[in-house]
Every structure is written in C-alpha cells, then in structure tokens.
Amino acid sequence: MPTGFISHPDCIKHEMGNYHPESPERLSAIEDQLLLSRINDYVVKLSAPLATEEELNLVHSKQHIEFIKSIRPLSGYAEIDGDTFLNPDTWNASLRAAGAGIIAVDAIMNKELVNAFCSVRPPGHHAEPDKAMGFCFFNNVAIAAQYVVKKYGVQRVAIIDFDVHHGNGTERAVMNDDHFLMCSFFQNPLFPFSGTLNPADNMVNIPVPAFTSGTEIRQLVEEQWLPRLHTFQPEFIFISAGFDAHREDELGQMSLVESDYAWLTKQIVQIAKQYAQGRIVSCLEGGYNLSALSRSVVAHIKELAEI
C-alpha cells in the first residue's frame, strides 16, 4: 500500500500578515521540494475535506467552535492573541487542516494507504479544547486521534510530537486517557512554557535546553520514548511533525538536521510495522525556514514511503 500526501488549496489562503512566519509559502516550498526530489510518483495525493463541527467537537467545546466561527472577519484580520489571527479564509483552511487527518485515518483503516503525511495549515498542536493560541485554531492531530478511537474502536493510540515547542493543546486533549500515549521532546524554556510540571502518566515529555543536538535527541528517544512505545504497543500512530527544531530555524535554538528527522521517522515506522500494521498519520506543525522545512519534510516522507 502507498503513502498518502494530503493537502488542499484552501490551506494556502489562510494568512496572518506579510511578515508572519506561519506563511502560505510553507506549503508551496514543500510542494516545490517534492517535485525537485522526484518522489511525487511514490505518493498518492488526496484532497483534504472540510471537517464537520461534530468532528471538531471530538476535542473542542461547542463554545470554542462557535467562538472561532463568530469572529471570522469579512476583511482584514481578527486577533486571537499577538501571534494568532484569522483572515476571511481561516475558517475553511482550519476545517481542511482537521479534515486531512480524518480522511487519512479513513484511507488507512480501509487499507487504501499504509500511512500519510498531511501538508496542511494552520497547524494544531497548541490549540486546547477551549482555546486557540500559538498559530493554532483546532487541534488536527488530537481530533484525528479521537476519531480513530471513536469510529474504529482502536484501543491504543500513540502521538509523537517532535516540534520544537511543547504540544500543550494535544496534552490537554489526551492526558489521563488510557487510549493514548504521547511522546514529545521540546526546547525548554520556550513558548508555550508548559510540559515540565507534573505531566500525566500517559505523557513522555522530554524538555531539552537550547542547542541540543540531533545526537543527543537520538539518545533520549532510545532511552525514553522507545521503551514506553514498546510497552504500550500502539495500534495506530499520529505524528505532530514540526520541523522548527532544525538548526536553520530561527523560532527555536535546537540543532537538528534532515538526517535526524529521517532517523526519528524510521524509528516510528519500525514501531508502527511491529504493532500497528504500519498505520501512521503525520500532520505538519511548525517549521518556518522554508528551505530547511521543505528538505526535512521530504526526508520525513521518504522514510514513511521507505524509498
């Protein structure tokens, strides 16, 4: 079975200002690098549907959904916080970003794909059940993870988050729920300044200092993530795939490179093949240096597709 690549033009229409790092050009850079790397023939492209409000409600309160819907501007921007804005196209882009994870789950469970990468924006892992923040409006990975549990009865779901920032929204969505094991590393201290105090038992949080190298991350993953994943034996794996821990990305100060993302992905693929019939849905989170982002995404997809 092939690897899926899921996106939609609506995800490019959301923008938060000319100088905002979470820009439409992120997706264009990924598409360009896919062409340059000549791996388009190895992936199946699917169009992300609009997630329904019922699907959003798997994670988010009805009040939060109504709030985001109600502040949609007819022109210009509506501000959530100093970093997070809606433009007139944000609502549809957000529904597409959440819908990508849903269609990926369906395609994988129906044995049309073995795994998938969702090239979508806005990202999601900072969005809490009742709060948008940190460039995020709805939590794409958490919604899809709850969906695979509710619709398909999957009992053990692992969520891997290798963004440079802690996935506070995802942690809030799945903490203390035995269906889920969440493994992450993140630079500390750094926005959103969470994840270090009394994490739930189903969290494997690894806060690391600035300038942590890929070699150090590999050792921590081998020592802390992999033993817990082998014990948990996940039946499905989701990845919050942030590439802003790359040494060229100025929103963090970590020192990973493409080969580190390839190594991380390979470890996840091996766990998935052992316990989860290879089933992985990876959703784009951070990554703001366009060259580093696109190169890292291609390295990630090559490992997913085993090419």
Backbone hydrogen bonds, N-H to C=O, Kabsch-Sander energy under -0.5 kcal/mol:
donor,donor_aa,acceptor,acceptor_aa,energy
3,T,42,Y,-0.8
4,G,115,N,-2.6
5,F,44,V,-2.7
6,I,117,F,-2.6
7,S,46,L,-1.8
11,C,8,H,-1.7
12,I,9,P,-1.6
13,K,9,P,-0.7
13,K,10,D,-0.7
14,H,10,D,-0.8
20,H,17,G,-1.6
23,S,21,P,-1.9
26,R,23,S,-1.6
27,L,24,P,-1.0
28,S,24,P,-1.3
29,A,25,E,-2.6
30,I,26,R,-1.7
31,E,27,L,-2.3
32,D,28,S,-2.5
33,Q,29,A,-2.2
34,L,30,I,-2.2
35,L,31,E,-1.8
36,L,32,D,-2.4
37,S,33,Q,-2.4
38,R,34,L,-0.7
38,R,35,L,-0.8
39,I,34,L,-1.5
40,N,34,L,-0.6
42,Y,39,I,-1.7
43,V,40,N,-1.3
44,V,3,T,-2.6
45,K,43,V,-0.6
46,L,5,F,-2.2
48,A,7,S,-2.3
51,A,49,P,-0.6
51,A,95,L,-1.8
56,L,52,T,-2.2
57,N,53,E,-1.9
58,L,55,E,-1.5
59,V,56,L,-1.8
60,H,56,L,-3.0
61,S,129,P,-2.1
65,I,61,S,-2.2
66,E,62,K,-2.6
67,F,63,Q,-2.1
68,I,64,H,-2.4
69,K,65,I,-2.2
70,S,66,E,-2.5
71,I,67,F,-1.5
72,R,69,K,-1.0
78,A,86,L,-2.3
80,I,84,T,-3.2
81,D,84,T,-1.5
84,T,81,D,-0.8
85,F,83,D,-0.5
86,L,78,A,-2.8
90,T,87,N,-1.8
93,A,89,D,-2.1
94,S,90,T,-2.9
95,L,91,W,-2.1
96,R,92,N,-2.4
97,A,93,A,-2.5
98,A,94,S,-2.1
99,G,95,L,-2.5
100,A,96,R,-2.0
101,G,97,A,-0.8
102,I,98,A,-1.2
103,I,99,G,-2.6
104,A,100,A,-2.1
105,V,101,G,-2.2
106,D,102,I,-2.3
107,A,103,I,-2.4
108,I,104,A,-2.3
109,M,105,V,-3.0
110,N,106,D,-1.9
111,K,108,I,-1.7
112,E,107,A,-3.2
113,L,107,A,-1.3
114,V,2,P,-2.9
115,N,2,P,-0.8
116,A,280,I,-1.8
117,F,4,G,-2.6
118,C,282,S,-3.4
119,S,6,I,-2.2
119,S,117,F,-0.8
120,V,118,C,-1.5
127,A,124,G,-1.9
128,E,126,H,-0.5
128,E,131,K,-2.1
131,K,128,E,-1.4
133,M,136,C,-1.4
136,C,133,M,-2.0
137,F,123,P,-0.7
140,N,138,F,-1.3
143,I,139,N,-2.5
144,A,140,N,-2.0
145,A,141,V,-2.6
146,Q,142,A,-2.4
147,Y,143,I,-2.3
148,V,144,A,-2.2
149,V,145,A,-1.3
150,K,146,Q,-2.8
151,K,147,Y,-3.1
152,Y,147,Y,-0.6
152,Y,148,V,-0.9
153,G,149,V,-1.1
154,V,148,V,-1.5
157,V,179,H,-3.5
158,A,236,F,-2.4
159,I,181,L,-2.8
160,I,238,F,-3.0
161,D,183,C,-2.7
162,F,160,I,-0.5
162,F,240,S,-1.7
168,N,166,H,-1.9
169,G,125,H,-1.4
170,T,125,H,-1.4
171,E,167,G,-2.4
172,R,168,N,-2.3
173,A,169,G,-1.8
174,V,170,T,-1.6
175,M,171,E,-1.9
177,D,174,V,-1.8
178,D,176,N,-0.6
180,F,177,D,-2.2
181,L,157,V,-2.0
182,M,202,N,-2.7
183,C,159,I,-2.8
183,C,181,L,-0.5
184,S,204,V,-2.6
185,F,161,D,-1.4
186,F,206,I,-1.8
187,Q,164,V,-2.3
188,N,208,V,-2.9
193,F,190,L,-2.7
198,N,196,T,-0.7
203,M,200,A,-1.8
204,V,182,M,-3.0
205,N,203,M,-0.5
206,I,184,S,-1.6
208,V,186,F,-2.7
211,F,253,Q,-3.3
212,T,209,P,-1.2
214,G,255,S,-0.8
217,I,213,S,-2.0
218,R,214,G,-2.5
219,Q,215,T,-1.7
220,L,216,E,-2.2
221,V,217,I,-2.7
222,E,218,R,-2.3
223,E,219,Q,-2.1
224,Q,220,L,-2.8
225,W,220,L,-0.7
225,W,221,V,-0.6
226,L,221,V,-2.5
228,R,224,Q,-0.8
229,L,225,W,-2.5
230,H,226,L,-2.6
231,T,227,P,-2.0
232,F,228,R,-2.5
233,Q,229,L,-2.4
235,E,156,R,-3.1
236,F,156,R,-1.0
237,I,279,R,-1.8
238,F,158,A,-2.8
239,I,281,V,-2.4
240,S,160,I,-3.3
241,A,239,I,-1.1
241,A,283,C,-2.5
242,G,240,S,-1.4
243,F,286,G,-2.0
246,H,243,F,-0.9
247,R,256,L,-2.8
249,D,246,H,-1.9
250,E,248,E,-0.5
252,G,249,D,-0.8
255,S,212,T,-2.2
256,L,245,A,-2.4
260,D,257,V,-1.2
261,Y,257,V,-1.5
262,A,258,E,-2.4
263,W,259,S,-2.2
264,L,260,D,-2.7
265,T,261,Y,-2.4
266,K,262,A,-2.4
267,Q,263,W,-2.0
268,I,264,L,-1.9
269,V,265,T,-2.8
270,Q,266,K,-2.2
271,I,267,Q,-2.0
272,A,268,I,-2.7
273,K,269,V,-2.6
274,Q,270,Q,-1.8
275,Y,271,I,-2.3
276,A,272,A,-2.1
278,G,272,A,-2.7
279,R,276,A,-2.2
280,I,114,V,-0.7
280,I,278,G,-0.6
281,V,237,I,-2.2
282,S,116,A,-2.8
283,C,239,I,-3.0
284,L,118,C,-2.3
285,E,241,A,-2.3
290,L,288,Y,-0.8
293,L,289,N,-3.3
294,S,290,L,-2.4
295,R,291,S,-2.3
296,S,292,A,-2.2
297,V,293,L,-2.6
298,V,294,S,-2.0
299,A,295,R,-2.0
300,H,296,S,-2.3
301,I,297,V,-2.9
302,K,298,V,-2.6
303,E,299,A,-1.4
304,L,300,H,-2.1
305,A,301,I,-2.8
306,E,302,K,-0.7
307,I,302,K,-2.4
